[in-house]
Amino acid sequence: MTEVIAPETTARKALITALETEFAADQFPVKDDKLHPSLGDSRTMLGVYPERSTANARDKFVNEYEIVVQFFGKYTLEVDREQTVSPTVIETQAERFRQSIRSGADPRTGAVWYFDLLRIVYPDDPTGNKTRFEATVVARGNNSALIETSG
């Protein structure tokens, strides 16, 4: 029996590799899963998980796979309404991520051709500060329900 690898898995693994490469010097762990919102109080953590898969609205031969990348920067677990944290740090990390996508994270296979970064949002950490981002990336490739794909 032939091993089946889902296109979402190919896309996720390519993003994980890009993150591990970009942030290697920082030694941030990259989890192959969705992170719990409370994480980040002991160290910076990254997570990558699939959000949804859909056929392209204009071309059913193309599938789109939404993957979410979570970057939860380390924060101080103490509620202090006077505490301030400049968003510059997390904005810089988001820019590093954008550049890693631009510089060749694309799998370039039949199943997953390339990535498009749709959006980056900056949700509050548990203390109400901006120490994290979540990026939604769309991978596009052949719709395996209609076209045979290769790795």
ROKEBA-140167 format. One record per residue (C-alpha): residue in one letter; z, y, x. Coordinates in Angstrom, 2 decimals, padded with zeros to 5 digits. Layout:
rec residuo = A; z = Z; y = Y; x = X
...
% end
This chain:
rec residuo = M; z = 000.00; y = 000.00; x = 000.00
rec residuo = T; z = -000.93; y = 003.46; x = 001.27
rec residuo = E; z = 001.87; y = 005.93; x = 001.90
rec residuo = V; z = 001.71; y = 008.81; x = -000.57
rec residuo = I; z = 002.78; y = 012.25; x = 000.61
rec residuo = A; z = 003.04; y = 014.93; x = -002.06
rec residuo = P; z = 001.36; y = 018.26; x = -001.26
rec residuo = E; z = 004.67; y = 020.00; x = -001.98
rec residuo = T; z = 006.25; y = 017.93; x = 000.78
rec residuo = T; z = 003.47; y = 018.90; x = 003.21
rec residuo = A; z = 003.95; y = 022.57; x = 002.33
rec residuo = R; z = 007.74; y = 022.44; x = 002.60
rec residuo = K; z = 007.64; y = 020.67; x = 005.95
rec residuo = A; z = 005.19; y = 023.23; x = 007.34
rec residuo = L; z = 007.48; y = 026.07; x = 006.22
rec residuo = I; z = 010.53; y = 024.33; x = 007.70
rec residuo = T; z = 008.70; y = 023.94; x = 011.01
rec residuo = A; z = 007.71; y = 027.64; x = 010.95
rec residuo = L; z = 011.33; y = 028.65; x = 010.27
rec residuo = E; z = 012.72; y = 026.35; x = 012.97
rec residuo = T; z = 010.22; y = 027.79; x = 015.43
rec residuo = E; z = 010.78; y = 031.45; x = 014.52
rec residuo = F; z = 014.56; y = 031.22; x = 014.50
rec residuo = A; z = 015.01; y = 028.61; x = 017.27
rec residuo = A; z = 016.82; y = 031.02; x = 019.60
rec residuo = D; z = 019.23; y = 031.91; x = 016.78
rec residuo = Q; z = 019.97; y = 028.23; x = 016.06
rec residuo = F; z = 020.09; y = 028.77; x = 012.30
rec residuo = P; z = 020.15; y = 025.41; x = 010.48
rec residuo = V; z = 017.26; y = 024.89; x = 008.06
rec residuo = K; z = 018.13; y = 022.65; x = 005.10
rec residuo = D; z = 015.50; y = 020.72; x = 003.20
rec residuo = D; z = 017.15; y = 021.64; x = -000.10
rec residuo = K; z = 018.26; y = 024.50; x = -002.32
rec residuo = L; z = 021.34; y = 026.27; x = -000.95
rec residuo = H; z = 024.42; y = 026.90; x = -003.05
rec residuo = P; z = 024.92; y = 030.67; x = -003.62
rec residuo = S; z = 028.35; y = 030.60; x = -001.94
rec residuo = L; z = 026.97; y = 029.51; x = 001.43
rec residuo = G; z = 026.78; y = 031.89; x = 004.37
rec residuo = D; z = 030.48; y = 032.65; x = 004.82
rec residuo = S; z = 030.75; y = 030.42; x = 007.90
rec residuo = R; z = 027.24; y = 030.85; x = 009.37
rec residuo = T; z = 023.69; y = 031.85; x = 008.57
rec residuo = M; z = 021.82; y = 029.09; x = 006.74
rec residuo = L; z = 018.25; y = 028.62; x = 005.56
rec residuo = G; z = 016.99; y = 026.42; x = 002.75
rec residuo = V; z = 013.52; y = 025.41; x = 001.56
rec residuo = Y; z = 012.82; y = 023.84; x = -001.81
rec residuo = P; z = 009.95; y = 023.37; x = -004.29
rec residuo = E; z = 009.96; y = 025.60; x = -007.38
rec residuo = R; z = 006.86; y = 024.50; x = -009.31
rec residuo = S; z = 003.36; y = 023.12; x = -009.12
rec residuo = T; z = 000.50; y = 024.33; x = -011.30
rec residuo = A; z = -003.26; y = 024.19; x = -011.46
rec residuo = N; z = -004.94; y = 027.51; x = -010.71
rec residuo = A; z = -005.73; y = 029.38; x = -013.93
rec residuo = R; z = -009.33; y = 030.11; x = -012.89
rec residuo = D; z = -010.16; y = 026.94; x = -010.97
rec residuo = K; z = -008.55; y = 023.66; x = -012.06
rec residuo = F; z = -009.73; y = 022.01; x = -008.82
rec residuo = V; z = -007.12; y = 024.13; x = -006.98
rec residuo = N; z = -003.40; y = 023.45; x = -007.21
rec residuo = E; z = -000.71; y = 026.00; x = -006.42
rec residuo = Y; z = 002.69; y = 024.96; x = -005.11
rec residuo = E; z = 005.50; y = 027.51; x = -005.24
rec residuo = I; z = 008.05; y = 026.99; x = -002.49
rec residuo = V; z = 011.25; y = 029.05; x = -002.16
rec residuo = V; z = 012.68; y = 029.94; x = 001.22
rec residuo = Q; z = 016.32; y = 031.03; x = 001.21
rec residuo = F; z = 017.77; y = 032.95; x = 004.13
rec residuo = F; z = 021.51; y = 033.36; x = 003.65
rec residuo = G; z = 022.89; y = 035.54; x = 006.43
rec residuo = K; z = 026.50; y = 035.19; x = 007.54
rec residuo = Y; z = 028.83; y = 037.39; x = 005.52
rec residuo = T; z = 032.55; y = 038.13; x = 005.58
rec residuo = L; z = 034.25; y = 036.35; x = 002.71
rec residuo = E; z = 036.52; y = 039.14; x = 001.59
rec residuo = V; z = 036.13; y = 041.35; x = -001.42
rec residuo = D; z = 036.48; y = 044.94; x = -000.32
rec residuo = R; z = 034.81; y = 047.51; x = -002.51
rec residuo = E; z = 034.72; y = 049.86; x = 000.48
rec residuo = Q; z = 032.90; y = 047.33; x = 002.67
rec residuo = T; z = 029.34; y = 048.28; x = 003.52
rec residuo = V; z = 026.66; y = 046.19; x = 005.17
rec residuo = S; z = 023.39; y = 047.80; x = 006.16
rec residuo = P; z = 020.38; y = 045.99; x = 004.65
rec residuo = T; z = 018.52; y = 046.62; x = 007.94
rec residuo = V; z = 019.66; y = 043.27; x = 009.37
rec residuo = I; z = 018.33; y = 041.17; x = 006.48
rec residuo = E; z = 015.19; y = 043.31; x = 006.20
rec residuo = T; z = 014.50; y = 042.55; x = 009.87
rec residuo = Q; z = 014.98; y = 038.81; x = 009.29
rec residuo = A; z = 012.59; y = 039.00; x = 006.31
rec residuo = E; z = 010.01; y = 040.73; x = 008.49
rec residuo = R; z = 010.35; y = 037.99; x = 011.10
rec residuo = F; z = 009.70; y = 035.47; x = 008.33
rec residuo = R; z = 006.64; y = 037.43; x = 007.11
rec residuo = Q; z = 005.25; y = 037.47; x = 010.64
rec residuo = S; z = 005.82; y = 033.73; x = 011.05
rec residuo = I; z = 003.77; y = 033.11; x = 007.89
rec residuo = R; z = 001.00; y = 035.40; x = 009.13
rec residuo = S; z = 000.89; y = 033.83; x = 012.59
rec residuo = G; z = -000.23; y = 030.39; x = 011.55
rec residuo = A; z = 002.20; y = 028.34; x = 009.48
rec residuo = D; z = -000.70; y = 027.19; x = 007.29
rec residuo = P; z = -001.05; y = 023.37; x = 007.14
rec residuo = R; z = -004.88; y = 023.56; x = 006.83
rec residuo = T; z = -005.26; y = 020.14; x = 005.22
rec residuo = G; z = -007.13; y = 019.07; x = 002.07
rec residuo = A; z = -003.84; y = 018.90; x = 000.20
rec residuo = V; z = -002.52; y = 022.27; x = 001.42
rec residuo = W; z = -004.90; y = 024.87; x = 002.80
rec residuo = Y; z = -002.85; y = 028.01; x = 003.33
rec residuo = F; z = 000.20; y = 030.05; x = 002.28
rec residuo = D; z = 000.48; y = 033.33; x = 000.41
rec residuo = L; z = 003.78; y = 035.16; x = 000.43
rec residuo = L; z = 004.26; y = 036.30; x = -003.18
rec residuo = R; z = 007.57; y = 038.12; x = -003.02
rec residuo = I; z = 010.83; y = 038.61; x = -001.21
rec residuo = V; z = 013.96; y = 039.47; x = -003.18
rec residuo = Y; z = 017.33; y = 040.46; x = -001.77
rec residuo = P; z = 020.04; y = 038.97; x = -004.01
rec residuo = D; z = 023.64; y = 040.01; x = -003.52
rec residuo = D; z = 025.89; y = 037.74; x = -001.49
rec residuo = P; z = 029.20; y = 036.70; x = -003.14
rec residuo = T; z = 030.82; y = 039.97; x = -001.94
rec residuo = G; z = 028.07; y = 042.13; x = -003.46
rec residuo = N; z = 026.33; y = 043.02; x = -000.20
rec residuo = K; z = 022.74; y = 042.50; x = 000.96
rec residuo = T; z = 022.91; y = 039.77; x = 003.59
rec residuo = R; z = 020.28; y = 037.41; x = 002.21
rec residuo = F; z = 016.72; y = 037.09; x = 001.03
rec residuo = E; z = 014.74; y = 034.61; x = -001.02
rec residuo = A; z = 011.01; y = 034.38; x = -000.49
rec residuo = T; z = 008.54; y = 032.77; x = -002.85
rec residuo = V; z = 005.56; y = 031.31; x = -001.04
rec residuo = V; z = 002.52; y = 029.82; x = -002.75
rec residuo = A; z = 000.63; y = 027.04; x = -001.03
rec residuo = R; z = -002.87; y = 026.32; x = -002.29
rec residuo = G; z = -004.90; y = 023.15; x = -001.91
rec residuo = N; z = -007.06; y = 020.60; x = -003.66
rec residuo = N; z = -005.77; y = 019.48; x = -007.05
rec residuo = S; z = -005.06; y = 015.82; x = -006.25
rec residuo = A; z = -005.34; y = 014.94; x = -009.93
rec residuo = L; z = -009.06; y = 015.86; x = -009.72
rec residuo = I; z = -010.04; y = 015.67; x = -006.04
rec residuo = E; z = -009.13; y = 013.16; x = -003.36
rec residuo = T; z = -007.09; y = 014.86; x = -000.66
rec residuo = S; z = -006.18; y = 013.93; x = 002.87
rec residuo = G; z = -002.78; y = 014.62; x = 004.48
% end
